[in-house]
Amino acid sequence: MLVDTTFETHYSLADLAKQWRIGRETVRRLVKDEPGVCRIQLGKKKSMCRYSVPDSVARRIHTRLFNPAGALKAA
């Protein structure tokens, strides 16, 4: 199911790291392959990119991370 996230609030890795009280690199690893995350290439190097995480995707990741029992019931 494809959801239009165009007009949702989008978060950076730093925003989510601060809200969730975990490291920025940990957040990057959590979101990098998640469906719905926008990856913006900033240069020719692969490492030069930004991630934009829509609110609905951030909620899905947070639920799965911090409430694994609830995530299983919803699935």
N, C-alpha and C positions, 0 to 999 in steps of 0.2 A: 504494500500500500504506500503510495507516494503522497506526501503531505507538503503543501506549499508553505515554506517557511520564510518567504520573502519579507514580510512585514513584521516578523517576530523580532524581539530584542535578541541581538547577537552578542556573545561574550568572547573575550580573548582568553588565552590560556592563563594570563596573570589574574584576570577577574575571577575565574573559576578556582584557581589555586588559593586565592585569598578567601573566597566564600567557603570553600570546602576544607580549608586549613591543611592542605597537602602541598607538596612541592610542584613547581611548574613543570618539571620534566615528567613527573608522574602523571600529571594531567595530560601532557602531550601524548604520552604512550596510551592513555585511555581513549583519547579522541581521534588519534591519527587514522584509524581504519573504520571509524564509526560512520554508518550511513547518515547522510544529511549534513555532515560537517563540511564547511567550505575551506579548501586549502588554497591559499593565494601565494603563488610563486613570485618572489621579489627580485630574483636575478637568475643568472645561469647556473649557480651552484644549487644543488639539491637541498642543502641545509638552510638556504635563505628563503624561508616561507613563513607565512602567518596563518593561523587557524582562526576561523570565525565559527563559533558554535551557537546554533539557534537555541532558544529557550527550551523548546520541546525536546531537543536532543540532550541538552544538559540535564533536564529532569529525568529522562530515561536512563542516562548514565548514572546519575546520582542515586536513583532508586535501586538500580542493579548493584551499585557499589555499597551503599550504606544500609540497605534493607534487602538482603538476598532472599530471605523467606518470602517477602512481599512480591518480589520480582517473579518468583516461581509460580505464585498463585495467579498473577496477572497473565502469565503466558499460556 
